[in-house]
């Protein structure tokens, strides 16, 4: 299990989403399109440069085939 040192929950959510995207070999442009956000914005979320709100979390989770609760649980395990 990967851990995030001194990270925030937002960092853990971003890391979880990055891991899911990589594991599923998804293209970032496709995830962004499915989530209804610009590519650049997705990159900022995944880098932890921008906080992920609840609505965006739901959209991003759905784009990778998960629920927001599943992403949240996986992120909490990284803390």
C-alpha positions in Angstrom: 0.0 0.0 0.0 1.3 3.4 -0.9 1.2 6.0 1.8 1.2 9.8 1.5 3.5 11.5 4.1 2.0 14.6 5.7 -0.6 14.8 3.0 -4.1 16.0 3.0 -7.2 14.1 2.1 -7.3 16.0 -1.2 -3.8 14.7 -1.9 -4.9 11.2 -1.1 -8.0 11.5 -3.4 -5.8 12.8 -6.2 -3.3 9.9 -5.7 -6.2 7.4 -5.7 -7.6 8.8 -8.9 -4.1 8.8 -10.5 -3.7 5.2 -9.5 -7.1 4.2 -10.9 -6.4 6.0 -14.2 -3.0 4.2 -14.5 -4.3 0.8 -13.5 -7.1 1.0 -16.1 -4.7 2.5 -18.6 -7.1 5.3 -19.3 -6.2 8.4 -21.3 -6.4 11.7 -19.3 -8.3 13.4 -22.1 -10.9 10.6 -22.0 -11.3 10.9 -18.2 -11.6 14.6 -18.5 -14.3 14.3 -21.2 -16.3 11.8 -19.2 -16.1 14.0 -16.1 -17.1 17.1 -18.1 -14.0 19.1 -17.2 -11.1 20.5 -19.3 -7.9 18.5 -19.6 -5.9 21.2 -17.8 -8.3 21.3 -14.9 -8.0 17.5 -14.5 -4.2 17.7 -14.5 -4.4 20.4 -11.7 -6.7 18.1 -9.7 -4.5 15.1 -10.1 -1.4 17.1 -9.1 -3.1 18.4 -6.0 -2.9 22.0 -7.2 -6.6 22.4 -7.0 -9.0 21.1 -4.4 -11.5 18.5 -5.5 -15.1 19.3 -4.4 -17.8 16.8 -3.8 -19.5 17.2 -7.2 -16.2 17.0 -9.0 -15.2 13.9 -7.0 -18.5 12.2 -8.1 -17.8 13.1 -11.7 -14.2 11.9 -11.6 -15.1 8.7 -9.7 -17.8 7.8 -12.3 -15.3 8.5 -15.1 -13.0 5.8 -13.7 -15.9 3.4 -12.9 -16.1 4.0 -9.2 -18.4 5.7 -6.8 -17.2 8.7 -4.8 -17.5 6.6 -1.7 -15.1 4.0 -3.1 -12.6 6.7 -4.1 -12.9 8.3 -0.6 -12.4 4.9 1.1 -9.3 4.1 -0.9 -8.0 7.6 -0.3 -8.5 7.3 3.4 -6.5 4.0 3.4 -3.6 6.1 1.9 -3.6 8.5 4.8 
